[in-house]
Amino acid sequence: MTVRQGEENMEELPLASTSPFYTLDACNGLLAEKIITAIEMSGDDSGKAWKSLVSQEEALLERLNSQGISTHNDLSSIKWDHATLLFTTTIELSKDGRPVPLGEILTRERFGRFPWEDGSLLGYFLTYIRPNRAITDNDGQDIYDTIVSLLTKLTSYCTEQHRGHRNYEDGFGGMNIKGFITSEEVKLLRRNLSSRTWTASYDEPLDGGVADAAKHFMTLLKSAERRDVGVMFRTHA
């Protein structure tokens, strides 16, 4: 991947250490949606919804117990911020209790800090993909629209722009959750990205940048699909 004529060399792009690092984590996306619905209800409704959710979701109860939360039915007694609560209760763990890794280390590193503005590979990809009119002008528009919709959910579902608050972006230790998608949405997004309904914008600033971003992202999506998990998109400094 190279920078187009007139731009800086790749080595000279402003990818300073101040750029955040992005990760794509294996998560239980369906449970994440239910948790957000419960904790964002108003007043007593939130506590009731949480208590009902804990009683229905064995995985949630087990995770809370494993974290030493004995009063798991009482949402108000759990002192974690919303970002920590969402991440801790939905992240997929291996048998030894470690986060399930997606892809190889090198792929995760390339995904984590992309040489463009804020370092977001998905941000770049979403900005510079365009519909392939040879396909979408016939019967492929729905496929392209679904790609954009799922990418938008993954990159902004938990942000102030979408939710009207920063509860998932200002977590303990710099936890900043941007969004997530479910395991079924992972499969759909991977399948749609494999189609020919999208192309790169002619004016993308990095020559081959969209294709490079798609390659690394697809590798992680395939890893998530093999494990039948959703994915959570977050950043940390």
C-alpha positions as CSV (number, residue, x, y, z in Angstrom):
1,M,0.0,0.0,0.0
2,T,1.4,3.4,-1.0
3,V,0.4,7.0,-0.6
4,R,-0.9,8.7,-3.8
5,Q,1.3,11.2,-5.5
6,G,1.7,14.4,-3.6
7,E,1.1,12.7,-0.2
8,E,3.6,11.8,2.4
9,N,5.5,8.5,2.3
10,M,4.0,5.7,4.5
11,E,6.9,6.1,6.9
12,E,6.2,9.8,7.3
13,L,2.4,9.5,8.0
14,P,1.4,10.9,11.4
15,L,1.0,7.6,13.2
16,A,2.5,8.9,16.4
17,S,2.4,7.0,19.7
18,T,-0.5,9.3,20.7
19,S,-2.7,7.5,18.1
20,P,-5.1,5.1,19.9
21,F,-4.8,1.3,19.3
22,Y,-7.9,-0.4,18.0
23,T,-8.9,-4.0,18.8
24,L,-11.5,-6.4,17.5
25,D,-12.5,-8.7,20.4
26,A,-14.6,-11.9,20.4
27,C,-17.8,-11.2,22.2
28,N,-21.3,-12.4,22.8
29,G,-23.1,-9.8,20.7
30,L,-26.7,-11.0,21.5
31,L,-26.0,-10.7,25.3
32,A,-24.4,-7.3,24.8
33,E,-27.5,-6.0,23.1
34,K,-29.7,-7.3,26.0
35,I,-27.4,-5.7,28.6
36,I,-27.5,-2.3,26.9
37,T,-31.3,-2.5,26.7
38,A,-31.5,-3.3,30.4
39,I,-29.1,-0.8,31.8
40,E,-30.3,2.1,29.7
41,M,-33.9,1.9,30.9
42,S,-35.0,4.7,33.2
43,G,-35.4,4.4,36.9
44,D,-36.8,1.3,38.5
45,D,-37.4,-0.3,35.1
46,S,-33.6,-0.7,34.6
47,G,-33.2,-2.6,37.9
48,K,-36.1,-4.9,37.1
49,A,-34.9,-5.5,33.6
50,W,-31.4,-6.3,34.9
51,K,-32.7,-8.8,37.5
52,S,-34.8,-10.5,34.8
53,L,-31.9,-10.7,32.5
54,V,-29.6,-12.2,35.1
55,S,-32.2,-14.9,35.9
56,Q,-32.6,-15.7,32.2
57,E,-28.9,-15.6,31.0
58,E,-26.8,-18.3,32.7
59,A,-23.7,-17.1,31.0
60,L,-24.2,-13.6,32.5
61,L,-24.7,-15.0,36.0
62,E,-21.6,-17.2,35.8
63,R,-19.5,-14.3,34.6
64,L,-20.6,-12.1,37.4
65,N,-20.0,-14.8,39.9
66,S,-16.5,-15.4,38.5
67,Q,-15.8,-11.7,39.0
68,G,-16.8,-11.8,42.6
69,I,-20.1,-10.1,42.2
70,S,-22.3,-11.7,44.7
71,T,-25.2,-9.2,44.5
72,H,-25.6,-9.9,40.8
73,N,-29.4,-9.3,40.8
74,D,-29.0,-5.7,42.1
75,L,-27.7,-3.5,39.2
76,S,-27.2,-0.5,41.5
77,S,-24.8,-2.5,43.7
78,I,-22.4,-3.2,40.8
79,K,-20.0,-0.4,40.9
80,W,-18.5,-0.9,37.5
81,D,-19.0,1.8,34.9
82,H,-21.1,0.8,31.9
83,A,-18.1,0.2,29.6
84,T,-16.4,-2.1,32.1
85,L,-19.7,-3.9,32.7
86,L,-20.4,-4.5,29.1
87,F,-16.9,-5.6,28.2
88,T,-16.4,-7.9,31.2
89,T,-19.7,-9.7,30.9
90,T,-19.7,-10.3,27.2
91,I,-16.1,-10.9,26.2
92,E,-15.6,-14.5,25.0
93,L,-13.1,-16.4,27.1
94,S,-11.2,-19.6,26.5
95,K,-11.2,-22.6,28.8
96,D,-8.2,-21.1,30.7
97,G,-10.1,-17.8,31.3
98,R,-8.3,-15.7,28.7
99,P,-9.9,-13.6,25.9
100,V,-10.4,-15.7,22.8
101,P,-7.9,-14.3,20.2
102,L,-8.9,-13.5,16.7
103,G,-6.4,-13.8,13.9
104,E,-2.6,-13.8,14.2
105,I,-0.6,-11.2,16.1
106,L,0.6,-9.5,12.9
107,T,-2.9,-9.1,11.6
108,R,-4.1,-7.7,14.9
109,E,-1.2,-5.2,14.9
110,R,-2.0,-4.0,11.4
111,F,-5.7,-3.7,12.3
112,G,-4.8,-1.9,15.5
113,R,-3.2,1.2,14.1
114,F,-3.8,2.1,10.5
115,P,-1.8,5.0,8.8
116,W,-4.7,7.4,8.5
117,E,-5.9,10.2,10.8
118,D,-7.0,8.6,14.1
119,G,-5.5,5.2,13.2
120,S,-8.9,3.5,12.6
121,L,-8.8,0.9,9.8
122,L,-12.5,0.5,9.9
123,G,-13.0,4.3,9.8
124,Y,-10.9,4.5,6.7
125,F,-12.6,1.6,5.1
126,L,-16.1,3.0,5.8
127,T,-15.1,6.4,4.5
128,Y,-13.7,5.3,1.2
129,I,-15.8,2.3,0.0
130,R,-18.3,3.0,-2.7
131,P,-21.0,0.9,-4.4
132,N,-19.9,-1.0,-7.5
133,R,-22.5,0.4,-9.8
134,A,-22.1,-2.4,-12.3
135,I,-23.5,-4.7,-9.6
136,T,-25.7,-2.4,-7.3
137,D,-27.6,-0.9,-10.2
138,N,-29.0,-4.3,-10.9
139,D,-29.7,-6.3,-7.7
140,G,-26.8,-5.7,-5.4
141,Q,-27.8,-2.5,-3.6
142,D,-29.3,-4.2,-0.6
143,I,-26.0,-6.1,-0.1
144,Y,-24.0,-2.9,-0.2
145,D,-26.4,-1.1,2.1
146,T,-26.1,-4.0,4.6
147,I,-22.3,-3.7,4.5
148,V,-22.5,0.0,5.4
149,S,-25.2,-0.6,8.1
150,L,-23.2,-3.3,9.9
151,L,-19.9,-1.4,9.6
152,T,-21.7,1.6,11.1
153,K,-23.1,-0.5,14.0
154,L,-19.7,-1.9,14.7
155,T,-17.9,1.5,14.6
156,S,-20.5,3.7,16.4
157,Y,-23.3,1.8,18.1
158,C,-21.9,2.5,21.6
159,T,-20.7,6.1,20.9
160,E,-22.2,9.4,21.9
161,Q,-23.2,10.0,18.3
162,H,-25.6,7.0,18.5
163,R,-26.6,6.8,22.1
164,G,-26.5,10.4,23.2
165,H,-24.0,9.8,26.0
166,R,-20.4,8.6,26.5
167,N,-21.0,5.9,29.1
168,Y,-19.3,3.2,26.9
169,E,-16.5,5.5,25.8
170,D,-15.1,6.7,29.2
171,G,-14.6,3.4,31.0
172,F,-12.0,2.6,33.7
173,G,-8.5,2.4,32.4
174,G,-9.4,4.1,29.1
175,M,-11.9,1.5,28.0
176,N,-13.6,2.9,24.9
177,I,-16.2,0.7,23.2
178,K,-17.2,1.9,19.8
179,G,-19.7,-0.9,18.9
180,F,-20.2,-4.6,18.3
181,I,-22.1,-7.0,16.1
182,T,-23.5,-10.5,16.8
183,S,-22.2,-13.8,15.5
184,E,-24.9,-13.9,12.8
185,E,-24.0,-10.4,11.8
186,V,-20.4,-11.4,11.5
187,K,-21.3,-14.1,9.1
188,L,-23.5,-11.8,7.1
189,L,-20.9,-9.0,6.9
190,R,-18.2,-11.5,5.9
191,R,-20.4,-12.9,3.2
192,N,-21.4,-9.5,1.8
193,L,-17.8,-8.2,1.9
194,S,-16.9,-11.2,-0.3
195,S,-19.3,-10.0,-2.9
196,R,-18.4,-7.6,-5.7
197,T,-21.0,-4.9,-4.6
198,W,-18.3,-2.5,-3.3
199,T,-15.2,-0.9,-4.6
200,A,-12.7,1.7,-3.5
201,S,-13.3,5.4,-4.0
202,Y,-11.2,6.9,-6.8
203,D,-9.9,9.6,-4.5
204,E,-8.9,7.5,-1.5
205,P,-5.6,9.0,-0.1
206,L,-3.8,5.7,0.3
207,D,-3.3,3.8,-2.9
208,G,-4.6,0.3,-2.2
209,G,-5.7,1.4,1.3
210,V,-9.2,0.1,1.1
211,A,-8.1,-3.3,-0.3
212,D,-5.4,-3.5,2.4
213,A,-8.0,-2.7,5.1
214,A,-10.4,-5.2,3.7
215,K,-7.8,-8.0,3.7
216,H,-6.9,-7.5,7.4
217,F,-10.6,-7.1,8.5
218,M,-11.8,-10.1,6.6
219,T,-9.1,-12.2,8.2
220,L,-10.4,-11.3,11.6
221,L,-14.0,-11.8,10.6
222,K,-13.2,-15.3,9.3
223,S,-11.6,-16.1,12.6
224,A,-14.7,-14.9,14.5
225,E,-16.9,-16.8,12.1
226,R,-15.0,-20.1,12.7
227,R,-15.4,-19.6,16.4
228,D,-19.1,-18.6,16.1
229,V,-18.7,-15.4,18.1
230,G,-19.6,-11.8,17.7
231,V,-17.0,-9.0,17.6
232,M,-16.6,-5.8,19.7
233,F,-14.7,-2.8,18.3
234,R,-12.9,-0.8,20.9
235,T,-9.9,1.5,21.4
236,H,-7.4,2.2,24.1
237,A,-4.5,4.7,24.3
